[in-house]
Amino acid sequence: MPVLTYVYEDAGTSRYTDHDQLFKELIHTFFAEFLELFFPEVHKYIDFSAIRPLSEEVFTDLLGGESRRADIVIEATLKGEETILIIHVEPQSYYQANFHERMYLYFSLLYNKYRKPILPIAVFTYDKNYNEKNEFTMSFPFFHVLNFQFLTLTLRKLRWRDFIHSNNPVAAALLCKMGFTEAERVEVKKEFLRMLVRMQLDPARQRLIYGFFERYLKLSDEEEKVLMQEVNKLDPELASKIMELPISYEEKGKEIGRNEEKRKIAQKMIKEGFQLNTIAKIIELPVEEIKLIMEKGND
């Protein structure tokens, strides 16, 4: 039977963050929707009714000497066939010059274990655009040995407005990682909320999507006020449903108050000489916000 495998970085590596975990959880929960949205040609061949999770795999990264973990391994079949297939999805949150070589390494490790056809997919999630390579080659002046290619998805290069009429939960969640300007932040959030209401997901999945979006597109207090004004201009029924979402605007007001208290604690910890990462971890504020608090304290 086919094996669908997603390979991700191990939580013990220095580059691993909760960002990677969020992407894994999103893709794991909405795997079919992910393929349907971004790789429809792949989606139409997979029999999602037959998938089942297999045991976790751990590989050694021969390039860096680090362990890499295949957090999600799922078994499935192609529609109408018994062809075995391995789909490897690798979210990449930071630029890495030899990433294309690492993709080939994973491909080799997976093939060595399963001896089955493998379809590798790289999802670039960082906030800047790079000209990423999508192949790894090996050749000599006298002979061409290898040309390994993989599918890619660069979220920042996508236009967010192209996805706001979709009923796909992955489209809603990933609006926050697509290409938009600073001036469009409030509008992106408003359209996300409209999508979330329209899709009528169950509470658990709704909270996952909302939490994912909030992690990557966090509006300031002033932006939230503008957003509330925009929501109030919507159809009353729609506005009411938006207010009933997992984190309502009444709860948002309480959250703003809690964040204000966190900032005061951060100021005290900065004076005591705590490291930025330590402060951010303890009081659950982004490092960037801790830096701003520090800069204001030095004014």
Secondary structure, 3 states (H helix, E strand, C coil): CCEEEEEEECCCCCCCCHHHHHHHHHHHHCHHHHHHHHCHHHHCCEEEEEEEECCCEEEECCCCCCEEEEEEEEEEEECCCCCCCEEEEEEECCCCCCHHHHHHHHHHHHHHHHCCCEEEEEEECCCCCCCCCCEEEEEECCEEEEEEECEEEEHHHCEHHHHCCCCCHHHHHHHHHCECCHHHHHHHHHHHHHHHHHHCCCHHHHHHHHHHHHHHCCCCHHHHHHHHHHHHCCCHHHHHHHHCCCCCHHHHHHHHHHHHHHHHHHHHHHHCCCCHHHHHHHHCCCHHHHHHHHHHHHC
